[in-house]
Amino acid sequence: MTRIGPSALTRWIIAIAVGAFFVVPVVATLLFTLRDNTTGGLTLAHWVDLFNPADPRLYQPIWTGLANSLVLAVVTVAIVLFLLAPTMVLINLRFATLKPVFEFLVLLPISIPAIVLVVGLAPIYLQIGRTLGTGAWTLAFAYGITVLPFAYRSIQANMDAVDMRTLSEAARSLGANWWTVLLRVLAPNLRQGLLAACLISVAVVLGEFTIASLLNRQVFQTGILVVSRIDGFAAAIFTLLALLFVFLLLLVIGRVGRGRPERTPTS
């Protein structure tokens, strides 16, 4: 019987190449943060200075930007969970003929460069600034558009694996209203897709720079840029900590997404 697919050696080569693509820059950044400019050796002085700085105001742009980014992450996740996900459920169950049009619209932002998106959003944010103020949280409207393609794919992949129509009709036949169907029947079955969409949204918000910079909002990435002009070591350390945070978030969401293992009944 002819074997289809790559050999074990090919898979190992691909895995090592992909792993090196991600690991080498991280290791290089870590070694940079440990470098001693005086002796050329390794030192933890830069990490110690980060948590005990001589001038606390030096890292204030990063702390302010991080706080703003976390608020933006929460608002963006709320947009995905309470606006995008229910709309997708409604279209899949009630308006299937609109699905191709809706898919085209939500995937469109991925083909538009961030600089072009900002040009289109600038007049809108001019009015938002006059009405709601110029707080960094208002970037959530732009970030909600930016994460649409990624969140949509994550949720839709889960929806394609679940027979939502049968589940919703069964729940409705038992007297459940639509809110009960959505929250207690469909949402648990779509948990993995929703959690993946949340993770992607948080990662995009923490890593986004162009929109915030051009719209003159202070976020985590713009704070790192400001500090990097003064202390390049601190900027590299905060970048590593951000990567670590996203990695831990991935582990937590993956653990929660698997849920509790089912217990086999004992006789």
C-alpha positions in Angstrom: 0.0 0.0 0.0 1.4 3.4 -1.1 2.1 5.7 1.8 0.6 9.2 1.4 2.1 12.2 3.2 5.6 13.3 4.3 8.0 10.9 5.9 9.0 11.1 9.6 12.3 12.8 8.6 10.5 15.4 6.5 8.2 16.2 9.4 11.1 16.6 11.8 12.9 18.9 9.4 9.8 21.1 9.0 9.3 21.1 12.8 12.9 22.1 13.5 12.8 24.8 10.8 9.6 26.3 12.0 10.7 26.1 15.6 14.0 27.8 14.8 12.1 30.6 13.1 10.3 31.4 16.3 13.0 30.4 18.9 16.1 32.1 17.4 14.7 35.7 17.6 13.4 35.1 21.2 16.8 33.7 22.4 18.7 36.5 20.6 16.5 39.1 22.4 16.9 37.4 25.7 20.7 37.3 25.3 20.6 41.0 24.4 18.8 41.8 27.7 21.5 39.9 29.6 24.4 41.6 27.9 26.8 43.7 30.0 28.1 46.6 28.0 31.1 47.0 30.2 32.5 43.5 30.4 30.8 41.9 27.5 29.5 39.1 29.7 26.1 38.3 31.0 24.3 40.1 33.8 20.9 40.5 35.3 21.4 44.1 36.0 19.0 45.3 33.3 16.2 43.0 34.7 16.8 44.3 38.2 16.7 47.9 37.0 13.4 47.2 35.4 11.7 46.5 38.7 13.8 48.9 40.7 14.5 51.9 38.4 16.5 54.9 39.4 13.9 57.1 37.8 10.3 55.5 37.9 9.1 58.0 35.3 11.4 56.4 32.7 9.0 53.4 32.2 5.8 55.3 32.8 4.9 55.3 29.0 5.0 51.5 29.0 2.8 51.1 32.1 0.3 53.6 30.8 0.3 52.0 27.4 -0.1 48.5 28.9 -3.1 49.6 31.0 -4.7 51.1 27.9 -4.0 48.0 25.9 -5.6 45.8 28.6 -8.7 47.9 28.6 -8.7 47.8 24.8 -8.3 44.0 24.9 -11.3 43.6 27.2 -13.5 45.9 25.0 -12.4 44.2 21.8 -13.1 40.7 23.3 -16.6 42.0 24.3 -17.2 43.1 20.7 -16.3 39.6 19.5 -18.4 37.8 22.1 -21.4 40.0 22.2 -21.6 41.3 18.7 -19.8 39.1 16.2 -20.6 35.7 17.7 -24.4 36.2 18.1 -24.5 37.6 14.6 -22.8 34.5 13.2 -25.2 32.3 15.1 -28.1 34.2 13.7 -26.8 34.1 10.1 -26.0 30.4 10.3 -29.5 29.5 11.7 -31.8 32.0 10.1 -30.2 33.8 7.2 -28.0 31.2 5.5 -28.3 32.9 2.2 -26.5 36.0 3.6 -23.5 33.9 4.8 -21.3 34.5 1.7 -21.9 38.2 1.8 -21.2 38.4 5.5 -18.1 36.3 5.2 -16.8 38.6 2.5 -17.4 41.6 4.7 -15.7 40.3 7.8 -12.7 38.9 5.8 -12.2 42.2 3.9 -10.1 43.9 6.7 -7.4 41.3 6.3 -6.7 42.5 2.7 -6.6 46.2 3.7 -3.2 47.5 4.9 -3.4 49.2 8.3 -2.2 52.5 6.9 -5.1 52.5 4.4 -7.5 51.6 7.2 -6.3 54.5 9.3 -6.9 56.9 6.4 -10.5 55.8 6.2 -11.0 55.8 9.9 -9.4 59.2 10.5 -12.6 61.3 9.7 -14.6 58.9 11.8 -12.3 59.2 14.8 -12.4 63.0 14.4 -16.1 62.8 15.2 -15.6 60.1 17.9 -13.1 62.4 19.5 -15.6 65.3 19.6 -18.4 63.1 20.9 -16.7 60.5 23.2 -13.3 62.0 23.8 -9.9 60.9 22.7 -9.3 58.2 25.3 -7.3 55.2 24.2 -10.4 52.9 24.7 -12.0 54.3 21.6 -9.4 52.4 19.6 -11.5 49.3 20.4 -13.8 50.2 17.4 -10.9 50.0 15.0 -9.4 47.0 16.7 -12.8 45.3 16.5 -12.6 45.7 12.7 -9.0 44.5 12.6 -9.7 41.2 14.5 -12.8 40.3 12.6 -11.2 38.0 10.0 -9.2 36.1 12.6 -12.1 35.8 15.1 -14.5 34.8 12.4 -12.4 32.0 11.2 -11.9 30.6 14.7 -15.6 30.7 15.5 -16.8 29.5 12.1 -14.5 26.5 12.2 -16.1 25.4 15.5 -19.6 26.1 14.1 -19.0 23.9 11.1 -18.1 21.0 13.5 -21.3 21.4 15.5 -24.9 20.7 14.3 -26.3 24.0 15.7 -29.6 23.7 13.9 -30.4 20.3 15.5 -29.3 21.6 18.9 -31.3 24.8 18.7 -34.4 23.0 17.4 -34.2 20.4 20.1 -33.9 23.1 22.8 -36.7 25.1 21.3 -39.0 22.0 21.3 -38.4 21.7 25.0 -39.6 25.2 25.6 -36.3 27.1 25.8 -36.2 30.7 24.6 -33.6 32.0 22.3 -31.4 33.5 25.0 -31.3 30.1 26.8 -30.5 28.4 23.5 -27.7 30.8 22.8 -26.2 30.9 26.3 -26.8 27.4 27.6 -26.9 25.2 24.5 -24.8 26.8 21.7 -22.2 28.7 23.7 -20.8 25.6 25.6 -20.5 23.7 22.3 -18.7 26.7 20.7 -16.4 27.2 23.7 -13.2 26.3 21.9 -13.9 28.6 18.9 -14.9 31.5 21.2 -11.8 31.0 23.4 -9.5 30.9 20.3 -11.2 34.1 19.0 -10.6 35.8 22.4 -6.9 34.7 22.4 -6.4 36.1 18.9 -8.1 39.3 19.8 -5.9 39.9 22.8 -2.7 39.0 20.8 -3.7 41.5 18.1 -4.5 44.3 20.5 -1.2 43.8 22.4 0.8 43.7 19.2 -0.9 46.5 17.2 1.2 49.6 16.6 0.3 51.3 13.3 -3.3 52.3 14.0 -2.5 53.6 17.5 0.5 55.5 16.4 -1.2 57.2 13.5 -4.4 58.0 15.5 -2.1 59.4 18.3 -3.3 57.0 21.0 -0.9 55.6 23.7 -0.9 51.8 23.9 1.6 49.2 24.9 3.6 49.1 21.6 3.8 52.9 21.3 5.0 53.0 24.9 7.7 50.5 24.1 8.8 52.7 21.2 9.1 55.7 23.4 11.2 53.8 26.0 13.4 52.2 23.4 14.8 55.6 22.5 16.0 55.9 26.0 16.6 52.4 27.2 16.7 49.7 24.5 17.2 46.9 27.2 13.9 47.8 28.9 12.0 47.7 25.6 13.4 44.3 24.8 12.6 43.0 28.3 9.0 44.2 28.0 8.7 42.6 24.6 9.8 39.2 26.1 7.3 39.6 29.0 4.5 40.3 26.5 5.4 37.2 24.6 5.4 35.2 27.8 2.0 36.6 28.8 0.5 35.6 25.5 2.0 32.1 25.7 0.6 31.6 29.2 -2.7 32.9 28.0 -2.6 30.4 25.2 -2.0 27.6 27.7 -4.8 28.7 30.0 -7.3 29.1 27.2 -6.3 25.7 25.8 -6.7 24.1 29.2 -10.1 25.7 29.7 -11.2 24.9 26.1 -10.7 21.2 26.7 -13.0 21.3 29.7 -13.1 18.7 32.4 -12.6 15.1 31.5 -15.7 13.0 31.6 -15.9 10.5 34.4 -16.9 7.0 33.5 -19.7 5.7 35.8 -18.7 2.9 38.1 -20.9 0.0 38.8 
